């Protein structure tokens, strides 16, 4: 996500509330104030907020009754983002995810409700994608993160060594005890392909509890969307041309009450020996994908949109079709061939184009 305009959104590539008594009290007081404001003011105004969260731009657009209400809501939304990031970040050595990875080989560990929830989503994604989506990819993602930064292509031995540590199937999840066991030492979890969509959906759900039903939450291109803005048929979303940062497809999407995510390599990739390696790493090869697809997924939940966009960047078109059917999702894959955009659509994607 590189920008938000009044005309359209440019799209690039909690479930469980945070159980703090202090936060619950604050949320109750905020909800009480909102109810009072809504009784005295029936007109909605568009508000937008943008800040850096989770290492990327995080944008909120919603319709509320006045600036005081909107500012308070935005503040609570950003607090929620920070709270969830403290669970999910693999950049923060003190996060719950980092502590769980550090426990690998030490037996079962208690985890929070939100961690259990996102791990169950990740297990579903791993199974449905036949291993193409795998959050144990941490050893490889760190290797390639360093390679892109230092512009030094890893050796085949380095890739193979880290690829041997990637295998979600060995993780043991006990939902009854709320425990997780990473039996293989040096396992590193990376939620980069699912956490932003999860957080976007969590923020949208939070806004709904406060009676805000016309909103768009954008976690660096992973979007969760509720009702259409007043007087419109939906939120207008622009999708970039494959391998390009500024040019958009001529058609726009018109969306409401759904989630949308796009994966591509326009911003993060590495070139070596005439090939362009995406930041999206195939866990089954150990290397970044080279197909240069742009994948846009529309589905009900932001978490599913995020992981599906990643998985559909890796798997065959046959499996993309299967994933679309099984998840009631619509998927668009665009590629550049001889300078022309070629479209491959799955599910009912065509119905989302703005007429």
C-alpha positions, 0 to 999 in steps of 0.5 A, spaced: 500 500 500 503 506 497 497 511 498 490 513 500 486 518 496 479 520 496 478 517 489 480 510 491 484 505 495 491 503 491 492 496 493 499 493 493 502 486 494 482 478 534 478 474 533 479 474 541 479 480 544 485 482 549 483 480 556 485 486 560 481 489 565 483 496 564 482 496 557 475 493 558 473 499 562 476 504 557 472 500 552 466 500 556 466 508 557 468 509 550 462 505 547 457 509 552 460 516 550 459 513 543 452 511 544 450 518 547 453 522 541 449 517 536 443 519 539 444 527 539 447 527 532 445 523 526 450 525 520 456 521 519 463 524 517 469 521 513 475 520 517 482 517 515 488 516 520 495 513 517 501 511 521 506 506 521 505 500 525 508 493 524 513 496 520 508 498 514 503 504 513 497 502 517 490 506 515 484 507 517 478 510 514 471 510 517 465 514 518 463 517 525 459 523 528 464 527 530 472 528 530 472 527 538 469 520 537 473 519 531 480 520 534 478 516 540 476 510 536 482 511 532 487 511 538 483 505 541 484 501 534 492 503 534 492 500 541 489 494 539 494 493 533 500 494 538 497 489 543 497 484 537 504 486 534 507 484 541 504 477 540 506 476 533 512 480 531 518 476 529 522 482 529 521 483 536 525 479 541 520 480 546 514 478 543 510 472 544 512 469 537 519 470 539 519 467 545 515 461 543 520 460 537 526 460 543 522 455 546 523 450 540 526 443 543 524 445 550 517 441 550 510 444 550 509 452 552 502 455 554 500 460 549 495 466 549 488 466 546 490 470 540 496 466 539 492 459 539 487 462 534 492 465 529 496 458 529 490 454 528 489 459 522 496 457 520 495 450 521 488 450 516 492 454 511 498 449 511 493 443 510 489 446 505 495 449 501 499 442 501 504 446 505 505 452 500 503 456 506 508 454 512 509 459 518 515 455 520 519 458 514 522 463 519 529 460 518 529 461 510 525 468 511 531 471 515 536 468 510 533 472 504 531 478 508 539 479 510 540 477 503 536 482 500 539 487 505 546 486 503 545 484 496 549 477 497 545 471 494 545 465 499 549 459 497 545 452 495 548 449 502 545 455 506 538 454 503 538 447 504 540 447 511 535 452 513 530 449 508 531 442 513 528 446 519 521 448 515 516 443 517 509 445 520 507 438 520 511 436 526 508 442 531 503 439 536 497 444 538 493 442 544 487 447 544 484 444 551 491 445 554 492 451 550 499 449 549 504 449 543 510 444 542 515 446 537 519 439 538 525 441 533 530 445 536 532 452 532 525 452 529 523 459 527 516 462 526 514 467 521 507 470 521 508 475 516 504 472 511 498 472 515 498 477 521 497 483 517 490 480 515 488 478 522 490 484 525 486 488 519 480 484 521 481 485 528 481 492 528 474 492 523 471 487 528 473 492 534 470 498 530 463 494 529 463 493 536 462 501 537 457 501 532 462 503 526 459 500 520 462 503 514 469 502 515 476 500 511 482 498 515 488 497 511 494 494 514 499 495 508 495 492 503 491 487 507 484 490 507 478 488 511 472 492 509 465 493 512 459 497 509 459 502 503 460 509 504 454 513 505 451 514 498 455 509 494 455 502 492 462 500 495 469 502 496 473 503 490 480 499 490 485 500 485 490 494 483 497 495 481 499 492 474 504 486 475 511 488 477 510 495 477 509 500 483 505 506 480 501 503 474 494 500 476 489 496 472 484 500 468 478 497 472 477 498 479 474 493 484 468 495 488 467 492 495 463 492 501 463 487 507 469 483 505 476 483 505 481 483 500 489 482 499 494 482 494 501 479 493 506 481 488 514 482 488 513 490 485 517 492 492 521 486 495 525 482 490 532 480 489 535 479 482 541 474 481 543 471 474 538 474 470 532 472 475 528 476 479 526 472 486 520 475 490 520 476 497 515 470 497 519 464 499 516 457 497 518 453 503 518 447 498 524 449 494 527 454 499 527 460 494 523 466 492 518 465 487 520 467 480 513 467 476 512 474 478 505 473 479 500 478 482 495 475 486 489 478 489 484 475 493 477 477 495 474 473 501 470 474 507 475 474 513 482 478 512 486 473 515 484 468 510 485 473 504 492 474 507 494 467 507 491 465 501 494 471 497 501 468 499 499 461 497 496 462 491 502 466 489 506 459 489 501 453 487 499 451 481 493 454 477 489 447 479 490 448 486 489 456 486 482 454 483 481 448 489 483 453 494 478 458 491 472 453 491 474 451 498 474 457 501 469 461 498 474 466 495 475 469 489 482 470 486 485 474 480 492 472 478 495 477 473 502 476 469 505 480 464 507 477 458 511 481 452 508 487 456 501 485 456 497 483 462 494 476 462 488 475 467 486 468 470 480 469 474 477 464 479 471 463 483 466 469 482 472 475 481 468 478 475 462 480 479 467 485 483 469 489 478 466 496 478 461 497 472 
